Amino acid sequence: MFRNYNESDRRELKKMILALYSEDDYGESMSGEKIDKTIAELQHFPEKGTITIFENERGVTGYAITIFFWSNELGGNVAEIDEFYVKPEWRNKGIGTKFLDYSANPGRRNVIGLQLEVTPTNKRALDYYIKYGFQESKNKQLYKRCRRSVK
């Protein structure tokens, strides 16, 4: 059901990423160039993260981009689920929960915890993540852009 991205997935992955950004207001625009840069970065530096393709006997059902980092505070590897998308026709069928279970497996890169972001207006996703066991961090996440990204 879950496998690593391969080059033959590029076209379908791009369609899903653009669909994700059109469904939810992320505050940033998405482009083919950004997607290509992400794919290239993770292909050249696989220790940074993975692109996971979700599929079943009927084809591709979704994707996730996961970035790994070490947390001194937690004393282990954290998997940051940077993007997580299930095609609308495949939602509410357990695919997302199975992916989160797969991601939370400690044997997968010795992960000690999962982290993700959700836009505050996406109540459905927020409720789902809380039901799964995610909770708001005590710390507030801050962000500062250091330079313009590609369009």
Secondary structure, 3 states (H helix, E strand, C coil): CEEECCHHHHHHHHHHHHHHHHHCCCCCCCCHHHHHHHHHHHHHCCCCEEEEEEEECCEEEEEEEEEEEEECCCCEEEEEEEEEEECHHHCCCCHHHHHHHHHHCCCCCCEEEEEECCCCCCHHHHHHHHHHCCCCCCCCCCCCCCCCCCC
